[in-house]
Amino acid sequence: MTEAEIYSAITQALADAPRNQYTAELHLQMIKYADQLKSITAKEFSEGVGLKSSFGTEFSKMRNLTTRLKAAGLNTEQL
């Protein structure tokens, strides 16, 4: 999957998320694609998905959290 396809998939998932689940869905998508997006900056992520730059901090947090979740047995391909 290309970077543009990932951004498109995340944007669609966020559009489909119930209003009160938007942030949870955003975090889930960040974890799901963390490995494929490990070489981009938080700013690039925010711009690619069309979010405010402040969400870049969340992207960094979720990318770091993904490492720990995978060490505990999470298979991000099942998300």
N, C-alpha and C positions, 0 to 999 in steps of 0.2 A: 504494500500500500504506500502510495506517495504521501509526502507531507501535505500537499493540497487536498488529497482524498481524506486524510485523517482530519484535517480542519473541517472539511465539509461534513464528515460523519459526526464530529463533535457538535458542530453548529446545528445539525438536524436533531440530534439527541436532546440538545438543550431546548430547541423549539417544541419538541414533543413532550417535554417534561411538564408535569403539573406545576402550577405556579409556586406552590409551597414546597416543591422538591427540586427547584432549580439548582440551588447550591449543592445539594447532595449529588445530583446528576453531574454537575460540573466536576466535583471531586472524583466521582467514579470514572468519568471519562479521562481525567488527568492520570489516574492510576492505570487505567486500561492501556493507554498509549504511551506511558512514561518511557518504556524501552525504545520505542521507535522515535521518540522525540528527545532523546538524551543529549543530542548534540546542538540543540537550539537554546537560545536564551529565553528567559521568562518574558522579556519584551516581545520577542519574535512570536512566542506562543499567543500572547494577548492580541497582537496585531493580526495574526493568522486566523484566529477564531472571531475576531471583531469585538473583543472585550476591552474595557478600560484597562489601562496599564497597571492599575492597582491589583488586578487579578493575577499578575505575574508573580506576586509573592505567594499566592495560593498554589500556583503551578510548581514553584520551587519546593514548597512544603510537601506537596503530594508526591513529587518525584523522589524526595528523600524518604518519605514514608513507604513508598513502593519497595525500596530496597529491603526495609525491615519486614514488610508483609511477605515478600517473596522468600526471605530467609525462614519465615515461619510456615511456609508451605503454600502460599497463595499462588495460584496459576492465573495470571492476568489474561491469558487467552480464553478463559472460561467466562470472563465478564461480558 
